[in-house]
């Protein structure tokens, strides 16, 4: 039984290695709530939903990052698995582009996720960072990166 289990795990590992080498994903754009938030709330004035204190970030980053986990989010693991690096919080990138410390948005995608947000306006009535606001941020990104660089390719 143990031998069969070992062979199963080896087969899965080989499939994953083969799959990861054949992936050609240039960028990931992440939308969601606290499960995927990479720190956008840190850049929202007067935001009461924060993860910028210990123990958040202690396991992987060794300091608070704004992620609602002590390490990486699911999106971070997926990004690292396909080899494109972690996505920067959109609001952090936007501030850097607007103040001139960065010329353009990162080429590996952006993280629009924000704790407390939701698809429906009624998800959190006190929260003003719902999905429609994130979608409205997309034209700003298109203006900076160009339509060709922000359109999904199949």
Sine and cosine of phi, psi and omega as CSV:
sin_phi,cos_phi,sin_psi,cos_psi,sin_omega,cos_omega
0.00,0.00,-0.68,0.73,0.00,-1.00
-0.90,0.43,-0.62,0.79,-0.01,-1.00
-0.90,0.43,-0.66,0.75,0.03,-1.00
-0.90,0.44,-0.66,0.75,0.03,-1.00
-0.89,0.46,-0.66,0.75,0.03,-1.00
-0.89,0.45,-0.71,0.71,0.02,-1.00
-0.89,0.45,-0.62,0.79,0.04,-1.00
-0.89,0.46,-0.71,0.70,0.01,-1.00
-0.91,0.42,-0.64,0.77,0.04,-1.00
-0.90,0.44,-0.65,0.76,0.04,-1.00
-0.89,0.46,-0.71,0.70,0.03,-1.00
-0.88,0.48,-0.68,0.74,0.02,-1.00
-0.88,0.48,-0.70,0.72,0.03,-1.00
-0.89,0.45,-0.66,0.75,0.04,-1.00
-0.89,0.46,-0.71,0.71,0.00,-1.00
-0.90,0.44,-0.66,0.75,0.03,-1.00
-0.89,0.45,-0.71,0.71,0.03,-1.00
-0.89,0.45,-0.68,0.73,0.00,-1.00
-0.89,0.45,-0.70,0.71,-0.05,-1.00
-0.92,0.40,-0.53,0.85,0.00,-1.00
-0.97,0.25,-0.35,0.94,-0.02,-1.00
-0.99,-0.10,-0.09,1.00,-0.01,-1.00
-0.97,0.24,0.65,-0.76,0.04,-1.00
-0.72,-0.70,0.93,0.37,-0.03,-1.00
-0.98,-0.19,0.91,-0.41,-0.05,-1.00
-0.97,0.23,-0.49,0.87,-0.08,-1.00
-0.34,-0.94,0.41,-0.91,0.08,-1.00
-0.79,-0.62,0.72,-0.70,0.09,-1.00
-0.91,-0.41,0.85,-0.53,-0.16,-0.99
-0.95,-0.33,0.76,-0.65,0.09,-1.00
-0.83,-0.55,0.63,-0.78,0.03,-1.00
0.24,-0.97,-0.29,-0.96,-0.03,-1.00
-0.94,-0.35,-0.53,-0.85,-0.09,-1.00
-0.89,0.46,-0.38,0.92,0.02,-1.00
-0.90,0.44,-0.50,0.87,-0.04,-1.00
-0.91,-0.41,-0.10,1.00,-0.07,-1.00
-0.87,0.49,0.84,-0.54,0.02,-1.00
-0.99,-0.16,0.11,0.99,0.05,-1.00
0.80,-0.59,0.24,0.97,0.01,-1.00
-0.85,0.52,-0.60,0.80,-0.05,-1.00
-0.89,0.46,-0.43,0.90,0.03,-1.00
-0.88,0.47,-0.41,0.91,-0.06,-1.00
-0.97,-0.23,0.19,0.98,0.05,-1.00
-0.97,-0.23,0.86,-0.51,-0.01,-1.00
-0.86,0.50,0.64,-0.76,0.06,-1.00
0.84,0.54,0.47,0.88,0.02,-1.00
-0.99,0.16,0.81,-0.59,-0.01,-1.00
-1.00,-0.02,-0.15,0.99,-0.01,-1.00
-0.99,-0.17,1.00,-0.05,-0.10,-1.00
-0.81,-0.58,0.43,-0.90,0.11,-0.99
-0.71,-0.70,0.70,0.72,-0.07,-1.00
-0.96,-0.28,0.62,0.79,0.03,-1.00
-0.53,-0.85,0.39,-0.92,0.01,-1.00
-0.87,0.48,0.54,-0.84,0.21,0.98
-1.00,-0.02,0.08,1.00,-0.02,-1.00
-0.85,0.53,0.76,-0.65,0.04,-1.00
0.99,0.12,-0.05,1.00,-0.15,-0.99
-0.93,0.37,-0.52,0.86,-0.09,-1.00
-0.97,0.24,-0.74,0.67,-0.10,-0.99
-0.98,-0.20,-0.73,0.68,-0.09,-1.00
-1.00,0.01,-0.34,0.94,-0.01,-1.00
0.92,0.40,0.31,0.95,0.12,-0.99
-0.28,-0.96,0.41,-0.91,0.02,-1.00
-0.88,0.47,0.68,-0.73,-0.03,-1.00
-0.86,-0.51,-0.12,0.99,-0.09,-1.00
0.99,-0.16,-0.19,0.98,0.07,-1.00
-0.97,0.25,0.62,-0.78,0.01,-1.00
-1.00,0.06,0.79,0.61,0.03,-1.00
-0.40,-0.92,0.32,-0.95,0.04,-1.00
-1.00,0.08,0.07,1.00,0.02,-1.00
-0.54,-0.84,-0.82,-0.57,-0.05,-1.00
-0.99,-0.16,0.38,-0.92,0.08,-1.00
-1.00,0.01,0.15,-0.99,0.05,-1.00
-0.85,0.53,-0.66,0.75,0.01,-1.00
-0.89,0.46,-0.59,0.80,0.05,-1.00
-0.89,0.46,-0.70,0.72,0.01,-1.00
-0.89,0.45,-0.67,0.74,0.01,-1.00
-0.90,0.44,-0.71,0.71,0.01,-1.00
-0.87,0.49,-0.70,0.72,0.02,-1.00
-0.92,0.38,-0.59,0.81,0.00,-1.00
-0.89,0.46,-0.66,0.75,-0.01,-1.00
-1.00,0.01,-0.02,1.00,0.17,-0.99
0.99,0.16,0.52,0.85,0.00,-1.00
-0.92,-0.40,0.08,1.00,0.02,-1.00
0.98,0.18,0.19,-0.98,-0.05,-1.00
-0.98,0.22,0.58,-0.82,0.03,-1.00
-0.99,0.12,0.69,-0.72,0.03,-1.00
-0.98,0.21,0.57,-0.82,0.11,-0.99
-0.85,0.53,0.71,-0.70,-0.04,-1.00
-0.82,0.57,-0.72,0.70,-0.07,-1.00
-0.91,0.41,-0.55,0.84,0.07,-1.00
-0.91,0.41,-0.71,0.70,0.02,-1.00
-0.90,0.43,-0.64,0.77,0.00,-1.00
-0.88,0.47,-0.69,0.73,0.02,-1.00
-0.88,0.48,-0.69,0.72,0.00,-1.00
-0.89,0.45,-0.63,0.77,0.02,-1.00
-0.94,0.34,-0.68,0.73,-0.04,-1.00
-0.92,0.40,-0.60,0.80,-0.02,-1.00
-1.00,0.01,0.01,1.00,0.10,-1.00
1.00,0.08,0.03,1.00,0.02,-1.00
-0.97,0.24,-0.21,0.98,0.07,-1.00
-0.65,-0.76,0.66,-0.75,-0.05,-1.00
-0.98,0.17,-0.55,0.83,-0.05,-1.00
-0.53,-0.85,0.17,-0.99,0.03,-1.00
-0.95,0.31,0.43,-0.90,0.00,-1.00
-0.86,0.52,0.57,-0.82,-0.04,-1.00
-0.99,0.14,-0.20,0.98,-0.03,-1.00
-1.00,-0.06,0.17,0.99,0.04,-1.00
0.95,-0.30,-0.04,-1.00,-0.03,-1.00
-0.61,-0.79,0.39,-0.92,0.04,-1.00
-0.95,-0.32,0.93,-0.38,0.01,-1.00
-1.00,-0.08,-0.08,1.00,-0.08,-1.00
-0.88,0.47,0.58,-0.81,-0.02,-1.00
-0.54,-0.84,0.81,-0.59,-0.01,-1.00
-0.86,0.51,0.70,-0.72,0.00,-1.00
1.00,-0.05,-0.17,0.99,-0.01,-1.00
-0.99,0.11,0.18,-0.98,0.02,-1.00
-0.32,-0.95,0.15,-0.99,0.01,-1.00
-0.95,0.31,-0.67,0.74,-0.05,-1.00
-1.00,-0.04,0.57,-0.82,0.03,-1.00
-0.86,0.50,-0.51,0.86,-0.03,-1.00
-0.99,0.15,-0.01,1.00,-0.03,-1.00
-0.84,0.55,-0.74,0.68,0.02,-1.00
-0.55,-0.84,1.00,-0.08,-0.15,-0.99
-0.87,0.49,-0.45,0.89,0.01,-1.00
-0.99,0.12,-0.14,0.99,-0.10,-1.00
-0.99,-0.16,0.76,-0.65,-0.08,-1.00
-0.96,-0.27,0.40,0.92,-0.04,-1.00
-0.85,-0.53,0.83,0.56,-0.03,-1.00
-0.99,0.11,0.04,-1.00,-0.08,-1.00
-0.84,0.54,-0.62,0.79,-0.03,-1.00
-0.90,0.43,-0.54,0.84,0.06,-1.00
-0.92,0.39,-0.65,0.76,0.01,-1.00
-0.90,0.43,-0.65,0.76,0.03,-1.00
-0.91,0.41,-0.60,0.80,0.04,-1.00
-0.93,0.36,-0.35,0.94,0.06,-1.00
-0.96,0.28,-0.36,0.93,-0.03,-1.00
-0.85,0.53,-0.68,0.74,0.05,-1.00
-0.87,0.50,-0.55,0.84,0.06,-1.00
-0.89,0.45,-0.66,0.75,0.02,-1.00
-0.92,0.39,-0.68,0.74,0.03,-1.00
-0.88,0.47,-0.61,0.79,0.01,-1.00
-0.90,0.44,-0.58,0.82,-0.03,-1.00
-0.99,0.10,-0.65,0.76,-0.10,-1.00
-0.99,-0.16,-0.33,0.95,-0.05,-1.00
1.00,-0.05,0.52,-0.86,-0.05,-1.00
-0.87,0.49,-0.67,0.74,-0.03,-1.00
-0.87,0.48,-0.53,0.85,-0.03,-1.00
-1.00,0.02,-0.08,1.00,0.00,-1.00
-0.87,-0.50,0.10,0.99,0.01,-1.00
-0.99,-0.14,0.70,-0.71,-0.01,-1.00
-0.90,0.45,0.64,-0.77,0.05,-1.00
-0.91,-0.41,0.62,-0.79,0.03,-1.00
-0.90,-0.43,0.00,0.00,0.00,0.00
